[in-house]
């Protein structure tokens, strides 16, 4: 799902690229760690939007482990991928952004299909819109990029602050509701056609997150590109990685823990302000671990790398798997096992993660790209193939 090219398109395969594949795999599976709480809630996405239920201590802690952090990590990696695309175009002397805008348009279309048919909180549409903006900024001067980052960051903080103030005013106690975390909300439709209709009828509500994803994405895309240029994924970036770990893990994790237990009214601060700081620490930590590894990759690393190389396919199909597992048109476990919540939720997440690490590894034994990546690449090249004979 990363906008960046594979190792074969940017030069020799090195540890830097290995780190990106592992990071992408961690981000994809970590994103499911957030989404799984939506799939397993009998109210579905309506539960999280109601802000009416306050999970128990165990569920709150489990949500804290993933909420927003891996979305931030994935966003940073999109910025790294955009930087790699820009470098590749510069080496080849290709006009920029040029064809990259077609890549972004395809991602937007794919995200729209994913939203309508599978998942209300698709992030592909937000990433596509963000990449269209950042594509025009990636080659600008450092001063111009910094100005855009400050402006987008200020807008983002202001929006999060205003909405948090509104939630605190409307719910001074941080929200009331059942400890089940959303079971008081209207039940999510059990049939797939009804779910599609619900998404279309509530298009503005379900796509409102784009208002936060795009400004935050501009900041993190540009920051990811800047970190790439600063050598974060190389041996020379050891000091930079240390600083990021100190800020993201040393300061960000305690703050994130506080906002996670502060109540539903602090959800926006927890997810869109503090969690991205933790994502920077994770980016540095995982990169340092991969760079420090010697010898042949182990089973876990191979599985994460396989997921990273088929990130788009794993992102979409893991949501399909969770839907089949939890919704009424599938096995319906969200309703059947609600009494075992939150204990069965991490088990479901672990099972899906294991499944896709195995499937991705088996797929890559025969194919260079994931199934959706292959279809996407064909669609990307299609208009340019038809033009080639005319030029000759």
N, C-alpha and C positions, 0 to 999 in steps of 0.2 A: 504494500500500500504506500510505500514511500515514493515520493516524486523523483527521487534520485536514481541514477542508472546503476546497473549491476557492475560488479568488479570488472567484467570483461570490457566495459565501455570506457573505463577511466584509467586503464593502464594495468600494470601488473598486480596480481593478487598479493596483498600484504596484510600485516596485522591491523592496520587502520581499517581496511574494508572488513576484516573479520569482526572487529569490534562493532562496526555498524550493523552487520547482520545479527549478531547476538543482541544488541540493543533493540533492534527492531522487533525481534522475537519476544523479548521481555516486555516491550511496550504493548504488543498486540495481545498477549496473554494477560498482561496486567489490566488492560482496558476491559477485558471480559470480567476481571475481578470486580470492577465497578458495575458493569452492566448485568451481571448475574443476579444482583439484588433486585433489579427491575423485573427480570424474567421470572424470578421465583416468588414475587409478590402477587397474591391473588388479584390485587387491583392493577397489576401491571404498571405501565408508566403513569397512570392516573394516581397511583399511590404517592410517587415522589413529587408530583405536581401539586398535590393537595396540601403539603406542608402541615398535615394535621396529625400525623402519628409520630411519636418519639420512640425510637428503638430502645431496647434494653441495653445494659452495659456491654454485654458480650457482642451483640450485633453492632453496636456503635464502634467498638474497637476493631472488629473485623472489617467494617466499612472504612475505617480510618486507614487501614493498611493499603488501600488501593485508590480511594476516591480522589480523582483529579490528578494524582501524581503521574500515572502512566499516560493519561491524556496529554499532560504537559510534556512528558518525555517524547511521545509520538510527534507532538507539534515541533519540538526542537529538531527532531530527526528529519522532518519534512523540510525544515530550513537548511539542514546540512545537505539533503538531497538536491534542493534547488541550487545551492552553491556548486555542487558537483556538475549539475546540468549546465550552469553558466560557464564553468571552467571548460567543459567539453566543447561547448559552442565556440568559445574563444580560441581553443586550440585548432579547431577545424575551420575557423574563419567564417562561421555561419552567423547570419544576422540574428540578433537577440532583441526581444524574446521570440520573435518568429514563430516557429513550429511549437514552441513550448505552450503558447496560448491554446493550441489545439489539444495538447495533452491535458491542460486544465479544463477545457470544455468537456472532454470525454469523462474526466473525473467527476465533474459536476453532474453530467447525465447519469453516470453510474450511481452516484450518491442519491440522486432523485429516485431512481428505481429501487435502490436499497431502502430508502425511507418509506416509500409507498408500500412495498411488498413485504418488508421484513421488520424494520426497526425504527421506532419514532425518533430516537436520538442519534441518528446517523451523523458522523463527523466529516464524511467525505465532501459533502456540499460546502461546508464551512472552509475546509482546506482548499478546495478548488477556487472559491472566491478569493480567499486570502492570497493564494499563489498568483492569481491574475494581477493583484496589486503589487505584491513584492517582486514579481518578475521585472517590473519597471524600476525597482529600487536597488536591486542586488548589485548592479554595476556602478551605482552612484558613489560620490565621494563619502568619506567617513563622516564628515560633518552633516551631509544631507541625510544619511542613514540614521545618525544619532538623533537628528531633529524629528524624523518620522517615528522613531522608537519612543521618544519622550512624549510626542503628541498622542500617539495611539495608546501608550501606557497611561497617560493622564486621563484620557477619555474612558479607558477601561476601569480604572480605579474609581472615577467619579460615578460611573454607572453602577458598579458593585456597591459602592457606599450608599447611594441613594436607595437602591432596592433593599439593602440590609436595614437601613433606617425605616423604610416603609414596613418591612416585616416585623421589626422590633416594636413599632408603633401599633401595628394591628394585632400583634401577639406578644405582649410584654413578658410573658412567662416563658417565651421560647417555644410556645406551641403546646397543645394538649391533644391527647388522642390515645388510642390503644397502643400498648407496647409492641404490638405486632408490626408497627411500621407501615401503616397505610391500609390495613384491613378495613378501616372505617370508611374508606372511599368507595365510590361506585365500582362494582366488579368489572373487570376487564372482559370484553366479549370473548366467548370461547371459540367461535367460528372464525376461520381465516378471512372470508369475505367481509364479515362484520368488522374485523380489525382494520382491514384496508379502508373500509368506509369511514371508520372512526378517524383514521389518520387524515383522510382527505377533508372531512368535515371540520377538523380542528387543526388545519394546516398552519395557521398563524401561531397558535398556542404551542404546537410541537416544534416549530422551527424558530421559536423566539430565542433559543440558545445561540443562534447565529449572531445575534447582536453582541454577545460576549466573546464568541469564538473568533470572530474576525479581528477586532482590535487586539485581543490577546495574541492571536495568531501572527499578526504583523510583528509584534514585539519579539515573540519566540522564534519565528522564522528568521528574522534578521539577526537575532542573537545566536541562533544555531549556525548561521553562515559565518558570523564573526568569530565564533569559537573554533570553527573549522579552520579559518585562516590563521588563528592564533596558535595552531598546532595541538589542540586538545587531544586529538586521536593519534598523536605521535609521541615518541619518547621525550622529546623536548618540552612537552606540555605537562610534565609532572607537577611543577609548582602551581600551574593554573588549576589542575585537577584537585590539588590539595586545598586550594582556596575555595573552590566550588563545594567540595565535600564539607568543609568547615561551615560554610554559609548554609548550604542546603540541608545537611544532616545535623550539624551541631546546633543551628538556630532554627531552621525550618521545621524539623520534626517536632520539637517541643511546642512550637506555636501551632502546628497542625493538630497536635494532640489536644490542645486547649480548645481550638475552634471546633473540633469534632464533637466534643462533649459539651459545648456551650449551648446547644439547642438548635432546632430547625431554622430559627431566624438568622443564624450565622452560616447557613449553608453556602451562600454565595462567596463569602470571604474564605471559607474553608476550601472550596473547590477551585475558585478562580483567582485567588490571590496568594494564599499560603502554599497550596499544593504545587504550583509551578516552581516555587523556590525549592521545594523538596526534590522536584524532578531534576533540577540542575545538579543536586548532590548525587542522585542516582546515576545520572549521565556520567559524571566523573568517576564514581565508584566502580561501576560496571566496566567502564573503559579501562581503568587501572587494573582490574582483575584480569581482563582478557589480555592486556599487554604483558602482564606478568606471568601468564601461563606458558609452560614449555611442554614439548612433546605432542603426541597425538591428542586430538580433542576427545573428551569423555562422552558418555551417552547423553548427559544433560546438555552439554554445549552443542553437540551435534543436533539434538532436537530443537534447541532454541534457534540455531543457525538455519535449520530447515524452515522453521516457521517464519523467520526473518526474510528468507529468500522468497517465500510465497505469502508475503504479508497481506496483500489485498485479498487473496483467496481465503486465507485463514480468518481474517477479520469478518468477511461476509458470511462464510460457511459456519463459523463458530456461533454466530447469531442465529443462523438457521437451526443448528443443532440444539441450542438452548430453547428456541421456540418449540421445536418438536418435543423436547423433554418436558417443558413446563406448561404449554398452553392447552386449552381444551380440545383443539383439533388434533393434538398429538397425544402424548401420554397423560397430560393434565396433572403433572406432579405438583405444580404450584398450589393447587387447591387441595390435593390429596395429602400432601405432606406439610401443610401449613402449621400443624400442631408440633412438628419437629423443628420448626424454624427457631434459631438460625443455624442449628447444627448440621442440617443436611445441605445447606447452601455451599459451604466451602468444599464439601465432598463432590457436589455436582460440578463446581468450577474445576477441581483437580481432575475429575474424570474427562471433561471436555478438553482440557489442556493436554493431558496425556494422549488422548485420541488424535489430536491434530499434530502433535509432535511426531507421532508414528506415521500418520497419513502423509504428512508433508515429506518426511524422510523417504518413504516408499515412492512417492510421486517423483521426487527429484532423482531417483535412480534411473528413470527413463526419460524425463523431460528436463529441459534447462530452466523453465519457468513454471509457475503455478498455473492452474487451468484458467482462472480469470485473467492472470497476467498475459497468457498467450492470446486470449480473445481480445484483450485490451490493446496489445501490441499490434495485432492484425488490423484493428479498427484505426489505430493511430497511423499506420503506414498506408492504409488503403487510398486516401486521396492523393498521396504523393506517388504511389505506383502508377496511377492512371495518367499523371502528368509527364512521367519519364519518357514515353515514346514520342510525345509531341516535341520535347526539347531536342531529342536526338534527330 
